[in-house]
Amino acid sequence: MMFRSIRARMPRPQTVALGSLLLGAVLAGTACENDAYSRTKPAQEVGMTIHPSKTNLLAGENATFTVETRNTFGREPRVDWTTSGGQLEMIQNGRAARVTFPQPGTYLVSARLYLNDQLVRTDSTTITVRPVP
């Protein structure tokens, strides 16, 4: 078995300095590009979805409705609830509602999301109430 001696060559200081400058310029250019993108990209859209505990009820039953909000950017959202029938009770500081439906029928429960006292989103869900057998 024969071994060959390999002599390592150390790069010259000028080569190391030039390589460091080039790498720094590439990384700085990338960072600037990403920063510019983050300043110009559109803000994510505010969203809201109603989640009913159930959508089919018997007359006299109640359902609880909650909202899931997205991209409110740390602001405290306000939710106002309405229903086309039944008795509405807001709970959890308006973040949820409970509605009792005494009569059969089809009802619409809606939520309006306000940020800084401006309406930004609405969502609704349909509830079907059947007569008691």
N, C-alpha and C positions, 0 to 999 in steps of 0.2 A: 504494500500500500504506500503510495507516494503522497506526501503533503506538499502543497505549494504555499508559499508565504504570500499573503495578500497584504499589501501595504495600503492602509487607509489614508486618504488625502483629506486633510481638513480644508474646508472652504475658506477662501480669503475673506477678510473682514469686509471688503467692499461688496462682495457677493451677498453676504449675510445682510448687510445694511440695505442693499437694493431690494432684496427679497422681502425684507420686513416692511419697507415702504410700500411696495406693490401690494402685499397682503393687506396692510392697513388701509390703503386707498380703496381696494375692492370691498372690504368690510364696511368702510365708511360710506361708500356709494350705495351699498345695499341698505344700510340703516336709514340713510336719507330717503331712499326710494320708499321704504316701508313707512317711515314717518309721514311722508307726503301722502301716501295712500290712505293711512289712517285718518288724516285730516280731511280728505276729500271724499271718502266713501260715505254713502248715505247711512244715516242712523237706522238702526234696526227698528222695525215697525212695532208700535205698541199693540199688544193683543189682549183679548179677553175671551174666555169661554165659560159658559154656564154648565155646571154639572148637577143635574137633578138626582135626587136619591131614587126616584122611580118616575116613570112616565105614564103608567097605567094604574089607575086607582079605582076604588069603590067610593061611592058618595059617602061623605063624612070623614074620609081619611085625609091625612096631610102628607105633604112632601117637603123635603128640605132642599134648598138650592144653594150651591156655593159657586163662587167664581174663581177662576184661575187667571191671574193677570201676568203679562210678560212685558219686559222691557219698559218698565215704568221709571227706570233710572234712579231708583232710590227715593222717589217722591211718594208720599202717602196718597194712594188713590182713594177716591170716594165713589161708592157705588149706590145708585138709586134704583129701587125695584118697583115694578108695576105688574099688575095682573089684570086680565080681562074678566076675572070673576073669582070668587072665593074670598077668604079672609087672610090678609097678608100681615105677617109680623117680621120685622127686620131683627136679626140677631147678629152677634159678634161684631158690633159696631158697623153694621151694614154690609159686612163681608159675606153674609149669608142671609137667607130668608126662609121662612116657613109659611106655607100656604095650606089652609084647610079648605077643601072643596065640598060644600054641603050638597050640591046638586049635580046630577049627571050632565055631561057635556064635554066640549072641547075648549080648552083654555090656553091662553098664551101668557107665559111669564117672561118678562123682559128685565134686563139689567142695563143700566147706563153707567159707563165708566168716565169719571171726571178726573183730570189732573190740573192742578192750579185753577180750579173752578171753571175749566173749559171741557166741554164734552169731547171725548176722543174716540170712544168706541161704544157700540151697542151690540147686544146679543139677545136672542130669544130662544125659547124652547116651548114645544107644544105638549100639553098634558091632556090625556083622555081620561074622563071620569065616567065609569059605568054605574048603573043603578045597583043597589044592594039586591041580591037574589032573594 
